[in-house]
Amino acid sequence: MRASVAVPRATTRARVLTRPTTSRRVVLARVGKPSSEEKGFFEADLANDLKSVSSDDIIDALRAGDALAYVGVGGLAANVVTSYSLYVLASTGCGLPPGPGGVVGAAEGVSYLCVAGFVLAATVKKFKTGSGLPAGPGGVLGGAEGVSFLVALVGLGVLANQLLHFGYVPEAVPVEGGQCFGK
């Protein structure tokens, strides 16, 4: 037996749930796609997100000294360094070499921290407010956030590969006698 309930929205319908006892409950269930303001926790609208990206807006914001633009561009640069480091780690078993005066290794370490910071900040904001970081000027901050999640996911895969194929995680700072660059 079904109860009919007049609902103003076409995206809901009523169902009657019966129990072995004689009690009945009416439950409203969502049907169809949620509207843009009702997106789920992990849902995104990539097509509209990409439409909001504007390189002209980013350049204008950088020239104007907008801090969010600098953070977004820095985050994107950190993702490039981290991605290259993950590629080298996956193929050789060691990260990037320290370089002259340790500058390459330092850039690698700061980049990993930056990517982790984007993921942590966006996750905390998502749990508190239901939305991630703001898009920023030209969408650069939101772009850095999205790429950071992707790079972090790839990083977990590289970590699993590292442990399965090489049996160790290289030390963050080269030490004498270490696995990678301590010799």
C-alpha positions, -999 to +999 in steps of 0.1 A: +000+000+000+015+033-010+005+067+003+005+096-021+020+128-009+019+160-029+054+173-030+062+206-048+095+194-062+098+167-088+130+154-072+114+138-042+089+110-038+073+094-008+076+058+002+057+040+029+078+016+050+060-010+070+073-030+099+061-063+113+043-042+138+014-021+126+033+012+126+040+030+093+064+058+085+066+081+055+101+087+042+111+113+016+137+100-007+157+121-032+153+111-069+174+124-097+204+148-097+209+171-068+209+208-076+242+228-076+237+239-040+230+203-029+263+187-041+276+158-022+308+158-002+330+145-031+310+158-060+323+185-083+312+202-115+344+201-135+330+217-166+318+248-148+349+249-126+371+250-157+349+277-173+357+299-143+395+297-148+408+329-164+445+334-170+439+372-176+423+375-141+453+356-126+478+378-142+459+410-132+457+397-096+494+390-095+502+425-108+479+439-082+497+420-054+467+397-045+479+373-018+454+345-029+468+347-065+504+342-052+494+313-029+475+297-058+504+300-083+529+289-056+507+259-049+506+250-086+544+253-088+547+231-057+526+205-074+549+205-104+580+199-082+562+173-061+549+155-093+584+153-107+598+141-074+572+114-073+581+103-108+618+101-099+610+083-067+588+057-085+614+051-112+646+051-091+636+044-055+651+077-044+638+113-045+655+143-061+692+147-053+701+174-028+717+196-055+742+224-050+740+235-014+709+214-009+686+238-028+669+211-049+662+189-019+649+219+000+626+228-028+614+193-029+607+192+008+589+226+008+568+215-022+557+183-003+547+204+027+528+229+005+508+201-012+500+186+022+490+220+035+466+225+006+450+191+012+448+197+050+434+232+047+408+222+021+397+191+040+393+211+073+373+238+055+352+212+037+343+196+070+336+229+087+317+247+059+308+221+033+329+237+006+366+237+000+389+266-005+377+296-024+384+297-062+406+328-058+413+352-086+408+335-120+403+301-102+440+297-094+435+288-057+408+263-065+429+248-092+459+244-069+435+227-044+423+202-069+457+194-083+470+190-047+444+163-040+453+145-072+490+147-065+484+135-029+465+105-043+493+097-067+517+101-038+499+074-018+502+051-048+539+058-052+544+052-015+528+017-018+549+010-049+580+022-030+574-002-001+564-032-023+593-029-049+621-013-029+612-022+006+620+012+022+610+048+023+640+071+016+650+094+044+639+130+041+674+144+048+704+126+033+724+109+060+758+093+058+754+057+048+718+062+038+700+044+010+700+073-015+724+102-014+744+097+019+774+082+002 
